[in-house]
C-alpha cells in the first residue's frame, strides 16, 4: 500500500460511549479538538517573568448528519437525569485516525461532557445537521 501524502477528513471516525453503552452516530461530518492550557505566571523580583503552560483538559466540537434520534436521545437522557436526580453523566469519546502509512491511531477523550449547540435546522431540501461541543479531562493515546 502506498503512503498517502497527508490526512483528509475521511481518515477519521468517532465513537461515543455513554453510561457504558455505545451511542451510534453513523455520519459524523466534522470533528475538531484542541488542548486547553492554563498559563501560570511568575514575576520574580530578581529575574525575568516566567510563564508555564499547564494542561487543563481538552475541548472540541463535532457535527453529525441526523440519521437517527440517538444524539437527541442522549442529550434528553442527560437532561432528564439532571432534573430528576441532579445527576450529571460523562462519557468517553474515541477518535480513530487512519494514518498516512495505513496504520490506525486511537485517541480516547476521558471524562467527556457534551453540550448540544444545534438540534438541527429542518427545511424541505436540506440535510439536518446537529452540532455538539465537548470538554474532556484528558486525551490518551490508546494505539
Residue pairs with C-beta under 8 A, 6 or more apart in sequence:
1 102
3 100
3 101
3 102
4 11
4 100
5 100
6 100
7 97
7 98
7 99
7 100
9 30
11 97
11 98
11 99
12 28
12 31
12 95
12 96
12 97
12 98
13 28
13 95
13 96
14 25
14 28
14 31
14 62
14 93
14 94
14 95
14 96
15 22
15 93
15 94
15 96
16 22
16 23
16 25
16 74
16 91
16 92
16 93
16 94
17 23
17 91
17 92
17 93
17 94
18 74
18 89
18 91
18 92
19 77
19 89
19 91
23 70
23 71
23 74
23 91
24 68
24 70
25 64
25 67
25 70
25 71
26 65
26 67
26 68
27 64
27 65
27 67
28 62
28 63
28 64
29 63
29 64
29 65
29 129
30 61
30 62
30 63
31 60
31 61
31 62
31 63
31 95
32 60
32 61
32 62
33 58
33 59
33 60
33 95
33 109
33 139
34 58
34 59
34 60
35 55
35 57
35 58
35 139
36 55
36 56
36 57
36 58
36 59
36 135
37 53
37 54
37 55
37 56
38 53
38 54
38 56
39 51
39 52
39 53
39 54
40 51
40 52
40 53
40 54
41 49
41 50
41 51
41 52
42 49
42 50
42 51
42 52
43 49
44 50
55 138
57 135
57 136
57 137
57 138
58 109
58 135
58 136
58 137
58 138
58 139
59 133
59 134
59 135
59 136
60 109
60 133
60 134
60 136
61 117
61 131
61 132
61 133
61 134
62 131
62 132
62 134
63 129
63 130
63 131
63 132
64 71
64 129
64 130
64 132
65 127
65 128
65 129
66 120
66 127
66 128
66 129
66 130
71 116
71 130
71 132
72 119
72 130
74 114
75 114
75 116
75 119
77 89
78 88
78 89
78 114
81 87
81 88
81 89
82 88
88 113
90 111
90 112
90 113
91 112
91 114
92 108
92 109
92 110
92 111
92 112
93 108
93 109
93 112
93 134
93 136
94 106
94 107
94 108
94 109
94 142
95 106
95 107
95 109
96 104
96 105
96 106
96 107
97 104
97 105
97 106
97 107
98 104
99 105
104 143
105 141
105 143
106 141
106 142
106 143
107 139
107 140
107 141
107 142
108 139
108 140
108 141
108 142
109 134
109 136
109 138
109 139
110 136
110 137
110 138
110 139
110 140
111 136
111 137
111 138
112 134
112 135
112 136
112 137
113 134
113 135
113 136
114 132
114 133
114 134
115 132
115 133
115 134
116 130
116 131
116 132
117 131
117 132
117 133
118 129
118 130
118 131
119 130
120 128
120 129
120 130
121 128
121 129
122 128
